[in-house]
Amino acid sequence: MVRVSRRLERILIGSNLITQEQLDIALESKKNKGLTRTIAELGFSSEKKIAAAIADYMKLKFVDLDNYEVDPSAVTLIDEEISRKYDLIPVAFNNERLVVAMVDPANIFAIDDLRLLTKREIDPIVATESDISAAINKFSRMDESVEEMAENVADDLESGQSSNKGDEDASEEAPVVKLVNLILVEAVRDRASDIFIEPQDRDVRIRYRIDGVLHEIMRSPKKIQAGLTSRIKIMSGMDIAERRVPQDGRFNLNHSGKEVDFRVATLPTIYGEDIVLRLLLKDSLQVDLNDMGFLPQPLKRFKASFTKPYGAILITGPTGSGKTTTLYGALSLLNKIEKNLITVEDPVEYRLAGVNQVQVNVRAKMTFGAALRSILRHDPDIVMIGEIRDQETALIAVESALTGHLVLSTLHTNDSASSLTRLIEMGIEPFLIASAVDCVVAQRLARRLCVECREPFAPSEQMLKDAGLEITGDIPTLYRAKGCNKCNNTGYHGRVGLYEVLVVSDKIEKLTVKRVTSDKIKETAIEEGMVTLRRDGLKKVLKGLTSLEEVLRVTA
């Protein structure tokens, strides 16, 4: 334990928390304990009062680590020995900077050492010595659990008991089981949408996707890779003996009253099987289109299209942009007792009461095309196709829309206008597309600013001009990310949708038949009142829902 800084001693005296005599007694009595804890044990003051006074004096944030979401990937940047030596623990990232909870933020030697060790600039915050000690103990036990599992897996391999044996009745206390449970539960707590378990050359990297951005959570020893992979494959109902081809599976987890579906996919790589788990929260499906970020005008255009009795509505955007959620939001409004709704999905992500859902199964030759040909004989009013991937599916979807069915589906294109030209590239006749498609919605997901800590600022005229914001009057007040314990110091919490709704008008129909470029179609749609993705995002920036940087990132 290093000696406390003279500046800390001056702060304690200057804040009238203790007297010089009490400080001298504490310095003589502290031995292997920290000064602030010794002062508290002697009854001169409380740790929280001391920490709050230090934070106030140095104009830093004081945090209660009991109620603070510590980022495990930040903790692992320094050794436990360094944490105990300086009474500190890294707790989060602030862009490229490292947020560190410290008992003595005036200790410049500690901050300099951290800067050299982590190759990052340090943002100190203040916490009590007891809280920091408890956090260090907690995360060191987590590391010990990983090490224990690694040793047990190694022992099994040496004794000929392969970790790949697939014993489904393995004890819930087994280290590999505890580690997998830890990874899953932490992902749910952190609101992760995906878990990535990625074998590397010398270790296994584990990352979470939170609000659309990947965060490294931990690195595990290479020797636990086989046990980790086998456990997840067993839970997902996969063949643990097959490591040469990709596999898919799923399982459920109930955590704190939340029912979570995990959709699992494996992919053989040169270092082992890469595993991605998609988290599907069943309660997150109960969403109203009004709460998804639609502005009034685009929402009105969208609703006018899917409340028609026939026609095709396409949702387009990259993977992970919320297309399925938008489709389900529309289906929840269309799901009436007098309507026959059938979906074809790969896979079925959510179960919808009152909707007939069909799972694609390529091995059984149940493809999108085969399923569609069959379900049309079941007289559906509304058909939802998970994704239009090929000419056969596209043709059946278009023909269904022309024969009195309402068809909802997704495509992968960059914007709404490109969807019409994409269908032509698939081999669908332009006159069929023009007649069948009624509306195309392009969308993205932008991170939503944390309402607890978002920071107002006055942008420069050049910044607004570069972003495409044309301001005629006073410069508006915008908000940017700052970071607090509520949002794990990211400045963002949750996501908001950005939408571009293209209604296929008579003019756009004629352009489609003429096979004009998507740029010309987009230009015409804007003239007819379409709000582009960028423009929709900028309106949400002005409302304080997201930041300018985030909109530019997702609509670039």
N, C-alpha and C positions, 0 to 999 in steps of 0.2 A: 504494500500500500504506500503510495507516494505521499510526501508531506503536502498538506493543503497549501494553497497559494496564500501569500500575504494579503492579496486583494480580497480573498474570501474572508479572512479574519477581520479586515477593515469593514467589510459589508455587514458582518454580524454585529460588530460594535456600533457602526453608524446607523443601523436600522433599529437600535434600541431593543434588540431581541435578548441580548445578554450583556452582562457587564464585563469589563476587562478581567476582573477577578474570576468570574465564572468561566471565561475563555481559557484562562491559564489552568484552572482546575481540569477542564475538559481535555486540554492538550496533554496534560500529565496522565490522565486516566484512559485515554483512547486506546493505547496499545495497538492491537491488530484491527480494531474497529475504526470506522470512519468518524470524522469529527462531528458531523451533524447527528449521527445516530447516538454517539456518546452524550452529546448535549441533551438529546431527548430522553435518554435513559437516566441521566442525572436529574431530570425534571426541570431544567432551566427553560426549555421551550419545546415546541413540537416540531417534528420533521417537516410537516406540511407548511407551518408558518415560516420556517427557515427557508424552505425551497421557494415559497411564494415571494418572500422578501428579496431573495437573490434574483429571481426572475424580474421582479419589478425594478430593482436597482439597475440591472443590466439591459432592461427593455427587451426581455426574451419571453417566450411562451412557457408557462408552467403547465405540465400535464400530469394527470393521474394515470399511471400505466395500467392500473387495474381495469380501466375502462377505455384503454387505447388499443387499437388494432395494430399490433406490431407486425411488420413485414419480415417473415423469416429469411427471405433472400438478402435483406439488409443486415440481419444479425450475423449471418455466416461470413460477412466480409472481413471480420477480424476474429482472432482467436479469443477463447474464453479467458486465457491468461492476461491478455491486454485489457479486456473488459474489467476484470477484477482489480488489476493494477491501478487503473485510473477511475474506478467507480463510474462506468459509463456503459451504454449499450446502443448500437445503431438501431433505429426503429423504423425508418422509412426512407424513400427517395423523393427528392424535390427536383424533378427533371434530372439533370446530371449530378446534382449535389446530394450529399448524404446527410440525413437528419439524425442527430445523435442526442440521446437523453443523457444528461450529465448531472452529477451532484455539484461539481465545481466548474462551471463554464468559463471561469477566469483562468483556468489552467492552460496557458498557451502552449506549454510543452506537450500536453496530451493532444491538443488539437493539431499541432504540427506533426506529431507522430502518426496520427490517424490520416492526415493528408498524404503523407508519404506512403503509408501502408495501402491505402485504398485508391490512390491516384484520383481522388475526388476532393472538391471543396466541401467544407464541413459547415452545416447549419446547426448550431447547438440549441437545445431546448433544456429545460430544467425539470428534474424529477427527484423524488425523495430517494435517499440511499437505500431504504428498505425495499422500495418498489423496484429499483434497479437491480438489487441483489436477488430479489425473487424472480425477476425476468431472466437474469443470467442463469439461475438454477433451472428454470423451466426449459429454456432452450438448450442448455447443456444436457438435460435429461433426454430431450428429443434426439440429440446427436448420439447419446449413449444407446438409445433404442435402435437407431440405425446400425451402430457398430455391433450391438448385441445380435441383431438379425444377421448381419454380415458374417459374424463368427459362427452362428448356428448353421447358416447355409453352407459355409465352408466345411464345417464338421460333418454335415450330412453328405456332402460330396465325397469327402475323404473316406467316410465309412461305407460308401456305395449306395446310400439312400438318396437318390437323385431328388432335387427340389422340383423336378418336372413330373413327379409321379402322379400328381393330380388327385391327392386324397381330399375328397370333398368334405370329409368329416374332421378336417384338421382343427385343432383346438383354436378357439377364438383368442387365446392368450399367446399363440405363436407369434414371434416377432414380425414375420412377414405379413401376417393378418393384421396386426396392430398398425404396421406402417401403411398398408393399403387403406385401412379405415381412416387413419389420420389424414392421408392425402385427399380422400373423398369428402370427409367432413369439413376440412379447412376450405376446400373448393366451394362447398355450399355456403359456408359462413362468409367467404369473400365475394360472393355473388359471381363466381366464375361461370362463363358459358362453355368453356372447354378446358380439358386437362391434357397436357402433352407429356408423355413419358418417352424420352428420346435417348436411346443408347448412343454413347459417344465412344471414343477410342479408349479412354481410361476410366470413365465413370458413366453415370446415368443422369441426364438432366431432366428436371421436372419443372414444367411451366404451367401457369394459369393464364387464360385469356379473360381479362376483366374489363368490361366496358369497351370491348373491341381491341384492346391493346395487350400484348403478351408481357408477362412478368415472370422472371425466374424465381422459383420458390426454394428449391434446394438441389443439391447434387449428391447423389448416393454412390457408394462404392460399386465398382464394376461387378464384384462377385455376388451382389444380391440381385443382379439383373434377371437371372433365370427364375428365381423364386417370385420376384415381383410380377414378371410376365405370366407365369403359370397361374398365380393366384387370380389375376384379373381375367384370364381366359377361362378359368373354371367358373368364376362368378357370371361370366357372359355366355356360358354354354358353348364355348368353342372347343375345337379339337386341340389339346395341348401338345399332341405328338406331331402336328403339322406346323412346320415353321417355314415352309418354302413358298407358300401362296398367301395372299391377303385373306383375312376372315372378318366377318361382321357378327356382332352379337349385342345383347342388351341385358340389363338387370335393373332392379328397383332398389331404392334405399329410402327408409323413413327416418328423417332427422328433425327433431323438435317439432313434430306434427306436420312437417312438410313431406309430401310424397314426391320423390325425385326419380325420374327415369334417366338412366345412363345408356347412351347409344355408343357402342364401342367398335372401333375399327383397328385392325392390325395391318402393318405393311412391312415385309421383310426388307431390311437394309444391310449394308455391309458390316455393321456393328451389332446386328440383332434385330428383333422385331420392334418397330416403332408403333406406339399405341396412342390413339387419340380417343378421348371420352367426351362426348357431347352431353351436357347437362340440360335436361328438359324439366323445368318446374311445372307441375300440373296446374298449380294455382295461378301461374303467370299467364295462363291462357285466358283467364277471365278478364279480358281487356276490351275496352270500348274504343272504337275508332276515334272518338273525340279526344281520348286521352293519349293517343299515340303520336301526337305532334302535328296532325293535319291542321293547316290554316283553313279558315272558313271557305274561301273560294275553291281551292283544290278539292276539299272534302265534298263540297256541293257537286262539283263536276263528277267526282268518283261515284258518289251515291246515286246520281242520276243514271249512271251507266249500269251498275249492278242491280238496280231495281227494275230494269227492263226484263221482259219474259224470255228474251233470246239474245244471242250475240256472244262474242268472245271478249273477255277482259284479261289482259296480260299484265303481270307484275314482273318487272325486270330489275336487275341489279346484280352485283357480285355476291359470292357466297358469304353468308353471315350478315347480310344487309337487312334482314327482317322480312323477307318476302313471304315466308310461310305464315308468320304472325299476322301480316296484313290480310292474307287469304282467309285465315281462320276468323279474323275480325269481321270480314264481310260475310262469311258463312254463318257466323253466330246471329247476324241480323236476318239472314235469309232462311234460317232453320225454323220453318213453320210446320205445323201439323199437316197442312194441306199440300206440302211440297215433298217430292221424293228427291233426296240429296244423296249422291253417290260420289265418293272420292277414290282416286287411284294414286297411291303414294309410295315412295321408296326412300326411307321407310315411313310407316305411319308414326308420326311424332307425338301426336296427342289423340286421345280418345274423345270423340264428340258424341254425346248422347243424342239419339235420334238421327244420326247420319250413318249410312252404310259405307264403311271404309274398307278398301281393298289394298292388300299389301302386295307389291311387286315381288315376284320370286323368279329370277332369271333361270335358276337351275331347273325349275319346274316348267319353264317356258311361259311363265306368267309375266310377260313384258307389259309395258304401257300400252302398246298397240293391241296385244292379245286381250288384255283386260278391258280396253275401251270397246273393242268389237263386241265383247260379251255383254257389258253393262248396258249398252244401248238397246239391247233386247229386253231390259228390265224397265223400260219406259221411265227414265229419270227426267225430272224437270230441270235439275241443276247438276252439272258435272264439274268436279274439281280435279284437275290433272296436276300432280305434283310438279312435273317439269316437262316441257316439250324439248326432247333431245334429238329427235331424228325426223326424217320426212314422213314416215308412216304415222307417227303420233301427231305431227303437225297437221297432216291431211285429215285425219279422223276428227281432230279438234275443230278444224275449220268447217268441215262438212256438218258436224254436229251443231255448230252455231248457226249454220244456214238452214237447218231443218227443225228449228223451234226449240232448241235447248240453250240454256244459259251456261256458258263454259268459262271457267276460271282456271288460269294456269300461270306458270312462270317461265321466264327465259333468262339467259345470261347475256345481256348487252350493256353497253355503257350508258345509254340514255334511252328515252322513250321512242324517239324517231328511228333509232337503229333497229328496233324490234321488227318494224314493217319490212325493212330491207333484209333483215336476217331471215325472215320466213321465205322471202323470194329466193335467197341463196340456198335455202333448204330444198327448193324445187317446187314450191307451191305457186300456183298461177296468181299473178297480181290481182286479177279481177275477183278471185275468190277471197283473197286477203282483204281487199277494199270493202267487199260486201259483208264479210263475217266479223272483222275486228271492230269493236265499238269504242274501246278505250285502252290506253296503255299507261301504266303507272311505273315510273322509274323511281327508285328510292335508295337512300343511304341512311346509315345510323351515325350520328355524331354524339360525342360524349356531352352529357348535360352538366353544366356548371353546378358545383356544390353551393346550395343557397346559404349555407352557414358561413362560408368564407370567401365567396366571390368578391373580387375587388374592383370597384369602379375606377375608370380612368378616362381621360380625354384624349382621343386619338388625333393624330395629325391629319391634315387635309390630304397629304400625299398617301398616307396609309389607307384612307378611305377610297381614294381614287384608284390605287393599285388593286384593291379588293373588288372594285366595281360598284361601290356605293356612291350614288350621286346625291349629294346633300345641297339643297338650295338655301336653307336657313341656317340656324345655329348648329354648331358641331354637337352631335348627340353624345351622351355619356354611354360608353360601352362597359362591359365587364370582362375581366380576365381571371384565369385560374390562380389561386394562391396556395391553398392546402391547409388542412386542419385535421384533427383526430377523427372527425366524422367521415371524412373521405379518404382516410389513410394517407393524408398529405399529397394527394394527387391533384386536388383542385376540382375534381369531377366526381359525380355520383349518379350513376344511371345513364341512360341514353335517350335521345330524342330523334324522331324520324325526320328526314328531309324528303320532300315529295315533289315529283314533276308529273302532272296529269295531262296527258295528251288525248283529247277527244277527236275521234276520226270524223271530221266534218266532210261535207260534199267536196270541198276544195281539196282536202287531203286525200280523199278517195281517188280523185282524178289524177293527182300527182303520183299516187301509188301505182295506179294502172299504167302510167307512163314510165315507171321504173326510174324516177328521179332519185338523186342522192338523198341520204338521210339529212344532210345539212340543209337542203332546200325544204324538206318536210318540216324540220325543226324551225326554220325561219318563218314558214307559214303559220305553224302552230303558235309561235310567239305573237305574231300579228293578230291571231284570233283570241289572244288572252291567256295563253299558257304561261305559267310561272315556272321558270327553269329551276333545276336543283340548286344552283348557286344562289339565285335570287331568293328562293325559299329559305335557304340557310341564312342569308344575310338578314332577312326579316326576323328570324329567330335570334340572331345576334343583337338586333335592336331591341328585342323584347327581354334580353338578358338571360335567355335560356341556354345559350352556348357561347363559345368564344370565337372570335374572328379566325384565330389560328386553326381551330378545330374544323370550321367550315371549309377553309382553304385546303386543309389536309384531305378531307373526304370527298371534295368535289373537284380536285385538281384534274 
